Structure formats: structure tokens, C-alpha cells
């Protein structure tokens, strides 16, 4: 029988690269979004809605939110795995975090496609 320890993140290079890639996308999107928002002809609801009326911009915005949530999942999951030792509590925290992030992603989709 193999005696496996369940503590510690140990996901390695894949998650490190994923977190860096999501950070790069979020930084690029933030720059593009700031330029688009600052070049609006006026700061009104109509101009703001017009910015998000563009299908590709909605999609890129949704990818931004998914990047934020995946980035957060990797970070928070590693925190739970490194610092919460009781397995049951760690599992509960993983599930709460996962359900919240999935719910936030659904909420972001609803907001973006309701504009």
C-alpha cells in the first residue's frame, strides 16, 4: 500500500505557467480596456453600452473574467493546500471557493450579455 500525503500544492510548472499566462492576458486587457474607455466620446450609459455592444469586445471581456477566476482558483487552492491541514476542512474550502468562482463567472456572463 502506498502511503500518500495529501498536503502541499505540488502542481508544478503547469499551474505556474497558467497563472503567468492569465496575468499577462489580464494586464493586456486592462491596457486595451483603459484606452477604449478613455477614448469614449462621452462618459454616458449609451457610450458605455456601445463599447460592450461589440461582440468580440464582450468575448474578450468574458475571457478577462475567466482569467481572473482561474488565476484566483490556482492561488487560493494552493493557499488551502499549503496551510489548511485537516483534509475535510480543506475539501470544504476548495468546494466553497470553486462554487463561488463558477457562480461569479456565470454572473459575469449574465452582466455582459444583458448590456
N, C-alpha and C positions, 0 to 999 in steps of 0.2 A: 504494500500500500504506500502510495506517495503522500508524504506529509507536506501539503502546500500551504504557504502563508498567504492570507488574503489582504494584508495591509500593504500600502505603498502603491503609487501610481504605476510605475514601470511600463508605461505605454511607449515611451521612447521617441524615436525620430519622427514617426508618422504624425503624432499629435503635436510635436514641436513645430513641424513644417506646416501643419494645418492651422495652428494658431498664428504663425507668422504670416501665412497667406491671407487669412481673414483680416489680420491687422493691416496689411498692405492694401487690400480692397477697401477697407473702411476709411483709410487715410485718403486714397484716391477719390473715393465717392464724396468724402467731405469737402475736398477741394473743388470738385466739379459742382456739387450742390451749392457751395458758397458763391461760386462765380455765377451760377444760374440765378440764385436768389438775389444777389446784389445787382444783377443787370435787369431785373424786372422793371418795367416802366413805372409802376407804382406799387406800393405795398397795400394791396387790397385783396379781399377774398377772391374776386374774379381773377386777378393776376396769379394768385397762388393756385387756384383751381386749374387755371390754364397751364401752369407749369406741370402739374400732375395729370393733366388730360392726355398727355403724350404717352402712348402705350409702352414704348421702350423705357421711358423715364420711370414709369410705375414699376416695371420689371426690375430695373437696376436698383430702385429704392427697396423693393422687396428683397432682392439679393443682399443689400446692405443689412437689412434687419436680420435675415437668416445668418449672415456672417457674424453679427453681434451676438446672436443667440448661441451659435456653435462655439464661438470664441469663449463666451461665458461658460458654456457647458464644460469645455475642456478645463478651464481654470477652476471652476467650483468643484467639479468632480475630483480633480487632483487634490484640492484642499480637503474634501471629505475623506478621501482615501489616505492622505498623509496624517491627518490629525484626529480623526474620529475612529477610535479603536473598537468599540462594540459593533459587531457585524450587523445586528438588527437595526441599530440606530443609523449606521452608515447607509444601509439599504433604504431605510425610510427617507433619509435626507436626499439620497440620489433620486428616489421616485418623486419627492416633492419638487426638487429642482427641475427634473425632466418635465413633469406635468406643467409647471409654471412656464417654462421656456416654450413648450409646444403651444400652450394657451396664448402666450404673448405673440407667437408667430401667427396664429390664427387671427388674433386681434389686429395685428399689423396688416394682414391681408384684407380684413374687413374694412379697415380705415382707408387703405389705399384704393380699393376698388369701389368705395362708396362716394369718393370725392366727385 
